[in-house]
Amino acid sequence: MIIDRRKLELQQARASLSREELMQAANITVGAWNGLGIRNTTPKTVGKLAAALGCDVLDIIADRKED
């Protein structure tokens, strides 16, 4: 899964969380944070972020491109 950074930032703003607060709430590392939107993210990490933000995973993942 690829995280859409823009969608993630919108949800982060809605939750009024800083990057550090979100990383702590989701229990993810700086390395995991830095890879968001660049490389595939594990479903577990996507789920942790969505839970910390109080949103659905579909609200933060990139839309799939049609083949």
C-alpha positions in Angstrom: 0.0 0.0 0.0 1.2 3.5 -0.8 0.2 6.3 1.6 -1.0 9.5 -0.1 1.0 12.2 1.8 -1.5 14.9 1.0 -4.4 12.8 2.4 -2.3 11.9 5.4 -1.6 15.5 6.1 -5.2 16.5 5.8 -6.2 13.8 8.3 -3.3 14.9 10.6 -4.6 18.5 10.5 -8.1 17.4 11.3 -6.8 15.5 14.3 -4.6 18.5 15.3 -1.5 16.3 15.6 2.1 17.2 15.0 4.3 14.7 13.1 5.9 13.7 16.4 2.6 13.3 18.1 1.2 11.1 15.3 4.4 9.0 15.2 4.1 8.4 18.9 0.3 7.7 18.8 0.8 5.3 15.9 4.0 3.8 17.4 5.9 4.1 14.2 9.6 4.9 13.7 11.2 7.8 11.9 12.3 5.4 9.2 8.7 4.2 8.7 7.5 7.9 8.6 10.2 8.9 6.1 9.1 6.1 3.7 5.5 7.1 3.6 4.4 7.9 0.1 7.7 6.7 -1.4 7.6 3.0 -0.9 5.1 0.3 0.0 3.9 0.6 3.5 2.8 -2.5 5.4 -0.9 -2.9 6.1 -0.1 -2.9 9.9 1.6 0.5 9.7 -1.3 1.9 7.6 -3.7 0.5 10.1 -1.8 2.0 13.0 -1.8 5.5 11.3 -5.5 5.3 10.5 -6.3 4.3 14.1 -4.2 7.1 15.6 -5.9 9.6 13.3 -9.4 8.2 13.9 -10.0 7.6 10.2 -10.5 4.7 7.8 -7.4 3.4 5.9 -9.0 4.4 2.7 -8.8 8.0 3.8 -5.0 7.9 3.7 -3.9 5.5 1.0 -3.2 6.6 -2.6 -5.8 5.8 -5.2 -4.9 2.9 -7.4 -4.0 3.7 -11.0 -6.0 1.8 -13.5 -4.0 -0.4 -15.8 
